[in-house]
């Protein structure tokens, strides 16, 4: 009977160690999932910011009152016009730079937005071209930078 008194203490220590291992594993998994979720949320927010900035500028260019802006862009070709900090009211979103470039022929305009925050960057570009009637229309969106060929 004397040997059985110490076995209860050993079993208690073993059970506590097992629960400690499960708790540590659970906390590690929860931390990993939280980090992954935060990263995906940041990437999605940057994409939406870049897409919003690109769409806003592209729609302004293609609208009927965008003629002055189109003439300014074509006059500066092939140089890039850039607007830094497109969303100045909320710096928590990061930085958003909008760039506009016209090809040397004056037939294609590219609007590119680069949204960045810490280690993440998202690029959304719109290609604007003249249609058969000479009207400027948005032909496509992509994720290439302003200097990449299309």
Buried (B, 14 or more C-beta within 10 A) or exposed (E): EEEEEEEEEEEEEEEEEEEEEEEEEEEEEEEEEEEEEEEEEBBEBBBBBBBBBBBBBBBEBBEEEBEEBBEEBEEEBEEBBEEEEBBEEEEEBBBBBBBBBBBEEBEBBBBBBBBBBEEBBBBBBBBBBBEEEEEBEBEEBBEBEBEEEE
